Amino acid sequence: MADKLRVTQIKSTISHIARNRATVRALGLKRIGHTVEIPDNPATRGMVRQVRFLVSVDEVSDAAPRRAARAERPERPERAEPAAASPSQDGADGGASSSHPSADGAETQENR
């Protein structure tokens, strides 16, 4: 017998009886594609069997390899700093290069 069961909800509980919806929630599943690891014992196996048409099950012998795989992920590259403000952003050019006439407030309906 495995140490844990990895249970994933693969179908919606909509239009299923309340008893099945409650069992899926009791397993800790909240939405389609959600995966939880639960202890492998007769009670949880019975719960999984009752909703076997809504979930998929994998036996997990030890939870450590999954955590180790997560720790081995490469770090995200740092984001580049935004460039210094260009002349069109500070309004030094009088709004000539602005894409919208009222972007810098220089042109209004009265000035046209």
C-alpha positions as CSV (number, residue, x, y, z in Angstrom):
1,M,0.0,0.0,0.0
2,A,1.3,3.5,-0.9
3,D,1.9,6.2,1.7
4,K,-0.3,8.7,0.0
5,L,-2.7,9.1,-2.9
6,R,-2.5,11.9,-5.4
7,V,-6.0,12.8,-6.4
8,T,-6.9,15.1,-9.2
9,Q,-10.4,16.3,-10.1
10,I,-10.9,15.7,-13.8
11,K,-14.7,16.4,-14.2
12,S,-17.1,19.0,-12.8
13,T,-19.4,18.2,-10.0
14,I,-22.2,20.2,-11.6
15,S,-25.3,18.0,-12.2
16,H,-24.1,15.3,-9.8
17,I,-25.9,14.5,-6.6
18,A,-25.0,16.5,-3.5
19,R,-23.4,13.4,-1.9
20,N,-20.8,13.2,-4.7
21,R,-20.2,17.0,-4.5
22,A,-19.7,16.7,-0.7
23,T,-17.3,13.8,-1.1
24,V,-15.1,15.7,-3.7
25,R,-15.0,18.7,-1.3
26,A,-14.1,16.4,1.6
27,L,-11.2,15.1,-0.4
28,G,-10.0,18.7,-0.5
29,L,-10.6,19.3,-4.2
30,K,-12.0,22.7,-5.2
31,R,-12.0,22.8,-9.0
32,I,-11.2,20.9,-12.2
33,G,-7.4,20.2,-12.4
34,H,-6.9,20.7,-8.7
35,T,-4.6,18.0,-7.1
36,V,-4.2,17.1,-3.5
37,E,-2.2,14.4,-1.7
38,I,-4.2,12.5,0.9
39,P,-3.2,9.7,3.3
40,D,-3.7,6.2,1.9
41,N,-6.1,4.4,4.2
42,P,-9.4,2.5,3.8
43,A,-11.5,5.6,4.6
44,T,-9.9,7.8,1.9
45,R,-9.9,4.9,-0.6
46,G,-13.6,4.5,-0.1
47,M,-14.2,8.2,-0.7
48,V,-12.2,8.0,-3.9
49,R,-14.1,4.9,-5.0
50,Q,-17.4,6.7,-4.6
51,V,-16.3,9.5,-6.9
52,R,-14.0,7.6,-9.2
53,F,-15.8,8.9,-12.3
54,L,-14.9,12.5,-11.3
55,V,-11.2,12.1,-10.2
56,S,-8.0,10.4,-11.2
57,V,-5.8,8.7,-8.7
58,D,-2.0,8.1,-8.5
59,E,-0.3,6.2,-5.7
60,V,2.7,8.1,-4.2
61,S,5.2,6.2,-2.1
62,D,6.9,9.3,-0.7
63,A,6.2,13.0,-0.9
64,A,9.9,14.0,-0.8
65,P,10.7,13.5,-4.5
66,R,7.9,15.9,-5.5
67,R,9.3,18.6,-3.2
68,A,12.8,18.0,-4.4
69,A,11.8,18.5,-8.0
70,R,10.2,21.8,-7.0
71,A,13.4,22.9,-5.3
72,E,15.5,22.1,-8.4
73,R,13.7,24.6,-10.6
74,P,16.0,27.3,-12.0
75,E,15.4,30.8,-10.6
76,R,13.7,33.3,-12.7
77,P,15.9,35.8,-14.4
78,E,15.8,39.3,-12.9
79,R,13.7,41.8,-14.7
80,A,15.5,44.7,-16.5
81,E,15.0,48.1,-15.0
82,P,12.7,50.4,-17.1
83,A,14.5,52.9,-19.3
84,A,14.9,56.5,-18.3
85,A,11.9,58.7,-19.2
86,S,12.0,59.8,-22.9
87,P,11.3,63.4,-23.9
88,S,7.8,62.5,-25.0
89,Q,6.9,61.3,-21.5
90,D,8.0,64.5,-19.7
91,G,6.3,66.9,-22.1
92,A,9.5,68.8,-23.1
93,D,8.6,68.5,-26.8
94,G,5.3,70.3,-26.5
95,G,3.2,67.2,-27.1
96,A,4.2,66.9,-30.8
97,S,5.2,63.2,-30.5
98,S,2.4,62.2,-28.2
99,S,0.1,59.6,-29.7
100,H,-3.0,61.2,-28.2
101,P,-3.6,65.0,-28.5
102,S,-4.6,65.4,-24.9
103,A,-2.1,63.0,-23.4
104,D,0.0,65.8,-21.9
105,G,-2.8,68.4,-21.6
106,A,-1.1,70.8,-24.0
107,E,-3.9,70.6,-26.6
108,T,-7.5,71.0,-25.7
109,Q,-10.6,71.5,-27.8
110,E,-10.3,75.2,-27.5
111,N,-6.6,75.4,-28.7
112,R,-7.3,73.5,-32.0
